[in-house]
Amino acid sequence: MLSMLGLIGGLVLLIVLTLRGWNLFISAPLCALIVAASANLPIFVGDINYVESYMNGFSGFVAAWFFMFLLGSIFGKFMEDTGAADSVAEWIIGKLGKSQAVLAVVLACAILTYGGVSVFVVAFSVYPMALSLFKDANLPRRFIPAALAFGSVTFTMTSAGSPEIQNWIPIAYLGTSPYAAWEVSLVVAVFMAILGYWWLSKIIKQALARGEHFVARPGDPVLTDRRLPHPITGLIPLIVVLALSFMYHGALAQMALIVALLGGVLTLMVINWKFFHNMQEALGQATTGALIAIGNTAAVVGFGSVARVTPAFEAAVTAMTSIPGNELIGAAIAVSVIAGLTGSASGGQAIALPEVGPHYLDAGVSPEQLHRVVSISSGALDSLPHNGYVVTTIRAICNETHKDAYWAVGAVTVVVPMLGLALAIALFNIF
């Protein structure tokens, strides 16, 4: 009982502190310590102890993602420094009009995500263009994280055919394909896209009606009175990233992102070399940004690593995977709750599927239906304030606070996917 109270209390405290703007390098290990202490987990010694559990999670994430974060940050900063992001933004505004700035950001993220670029890297890549678009359209910049997140981690990340790992993890456990239940997936994706875009647009319009507008900051790129490159020179590097990611995803899996991003950076350098404002400064800022971003995310991953080795977490997993009633609802609840506890969609799947998969397959549940429900449900409660992607996007990339930016993010990345999940389960039970 004490371990369960500690787990829930530590998670709630982490969410509260994150919303209040606490430094994650302090709040995450502190909350993890509360979870460990309540479970009588040794602090320094023993086969399983707090320090090693936390640091294994922290260092493991850094080791797995460092080059992706670094190259993604460099790519985004080069897009900004050369003026390529501004050029593409001006072209889009000219074609679609300022009223479609949000749609342009969402579509850019959706195309990259569905093309195989990691959701973490998409935010780095699209942010400079999003900043220019929001500036030209005079939209409050605190909604940029919501636009980036909506296009990346909702209707694309968990849909049939998506190369993101959230759509591929179930394959190993259920013997399905990435296109499992594609008919229902298509309906749900369209539903989430329309609902999410309508809701986000409404929230932004309400903010504009209250007098909010774009406010420039000292750290923003200043490219006035500069000759900008042709918009195509900003689009070509994005296409290169998308193409290389698609080409090498099957052979190199996650490592394909390194090849794709490196190709994008080199392409950007070659075709926009003469437009660089200060490459050395851009590299310095990109490196600092990447370290802050991956550090913040790893700090939260460390919390999840400690939580996973406690008796309360094992009890929670057992309880969630043994929910009676409709099997698809039970699987959805199990994956959603575990993803919320760990702050990770992929983590929620990896923990729940070894239990959920065999149990529900033996009960006669369609593997394709189970695949799609597990995938969609993993992308809902995982986006609570302490989620690594959410923290990285809001704080490290967009330089916003959770207080200002998270509620819009939560609306389109938690509520909308939950409604999409309900629709998927309803359609599976009807047909």
Buried (B, 14 or more C-beta within 10 A) or exposed (E): EEBBEBBBBBBEBBBBBBBEEBEBBEBBBBBBBBBBBBBEBBEEEEEEBBBBBBBBBBBBBBEBBBBBBBBBBBBBBBBBBBBBBBBBBBBBBEEBEBEBBBBBBBBBBBBBBBBBBBBBBBBBBBBBBBBBBBBBBEBBBBBBBBBBBBBBBBBBBBBBBBBBBBBBBBBEBBEBBBBBBBEBBEBBBEBBBEBBBEBBBEBBEEBBEEEBEBEEEEEBBEBEEEEBBBBEBBBBBBBBBBBBBBBBBEEBEEBBBBBBBBBBBEBBBEBBEEBBBEBEEBBEBBBEBBBBBBBBBBBBBBBBBBBBBBBBBEBBBEEBBEBEEEBBBBBBBBBBBBBBBBBBBBBBBBBBBEBBBEBBBEEEBBBBBBBBBBBBBBBBBBBBBBBBBBBBBBBBBBBBBBEBBBBBBBBBBBBBBBBBBBBBBEBBEEE
